[in-house]
């Protein structure tokens, strides 16, 4: 294991110790049609007990995607970023980790950090490497 991997493992361990229940995460959902709403409700009904507890406790949240005029789908996340059409994942508080940035990169999302959220150095490096846009609210 390289020194960088060891350091990352130590940082992850410290974060797990400090935040044993995980970080609150806001998932952006697009509910622009009745079918979208029905699919979302079905997804909520199918949650396992642990996931339901995350919702009840506030560790898992949902936010509505901003409604915009329909446009042609972007051909790639980079094209979506240039057009400003990337979906947003809001994180209100806690540490934003490298794993969260990786999830945003896979989902083609940009991150918006609330006043109570902090970006770890590893997450900042991963965002730069993967092209994830991060905006900090003041």
N, C-alpha and C positions, 0 to 999 in steps of 0.2 A: 504494500500500500504506500503510495507516495505521500510526501509531507502535506501536500494540498488536500488529498483525500482524508488524511488523518485529521487535519484541521477542520474540514467540513463535518466529519463525524462528530468531533467534539462540540462544534457549534450546534449541530442538531440535537445532541444530548442535552446541552444546556437549555435550549429552547423547550425541549420536552419537559425538563424539570421545572422550568419557570412557568410554563403554560401547559399543565398536565391535561387539560380538557380540550386542547386545540385552540386554534385561532378562529374568531368569528369571520365568516366568509359570506359575501353577498354574491349570489349568482344572478346574473341578468337574464330575464326571460322575455321573450317576444310573444305577446298575446294579442295578435292583430286580427285573428279570425276566431270564429266559434270552434273550429277544429283545433286550433292552438290551445284554447282554453280547456277543451275536453281532454286533450292529451296531457296537459299539465295536471289537471285534477286526477286523472288516472294514475299518473306517475306518483302523485302524493299519496294516493290510496294504497299503492304498492310498496311504500317504504317499509323497511324492517323496523323493529322497535328502537334500535339504537339511532337510526336516522330520524325517527319521529321525535326522540328525546333531544336531538340536536336542534330541531325546529322549535320545540317548546322552550328550550333554554336560551334561544337566541344565538347559538353558535353558528347556525345555518340560517341565512336570510335570503330573500328574493327581492329583486328590484325590477321594475318594468323598463324595458328598452324604450328609448325615446322614439316616439312615432315620427316618421319622416315620410315624405312622398316616396312611393315605390320607385326604385331605380334598378337598372340592370345589375345583376350580381357581379361583384368584383371577381376577377380571374384569379387573384391570389391575395393572401393576407397583406403583402406589400402594396398591391394596387388598392386594397381596401383602406389601408392606412393613408395613402396619398389622397384618397377621396373623402377621408374622414368618416368612413362607414364601418369602422371596427366596432364590434360590440364591446361594452364596458363591463368590467368586473370591479365593483366598489369594495374597498376594504376600509372599514371605519376605524378600527383600532387593533393594536397588537403588532407583532413583528411580521413583516412580509418576507417570506423565506424563498430560497432558491426553488423549492418544490412548487410553490405557488406561482412563481414566474414561469416555470416549465409548463404548468397546467394552462396558464394564460397563452403561452406560445402555441401549444397544441390546439387550443380552442380558437386561435386567431383573435384574441381579445387584447384590449389595452387595459391597464390598471389605473384606477383613480383612488388615491389614498386620502382618507379623511385625516383630520387633525390629530387623532390618536394613533395613527398608524406610523410605523417606522420601517424603513427599508434596510435590511441587513446588507453588509458589503458584498457577500456572496450573491445575494439576489440582484443587486445592482450590476455586478459583473455578468451574471447570466442574462439579464435583460438586454444589456448592450450586445452580448454575443448572439442572442436569438432575435433581436429586433423588436422586443416588446416595448411599447410606449408606456411610460409611467408619468402620471401627473399627480402632483401633491397639492391638495387644497390648502390655502392659507387661512 
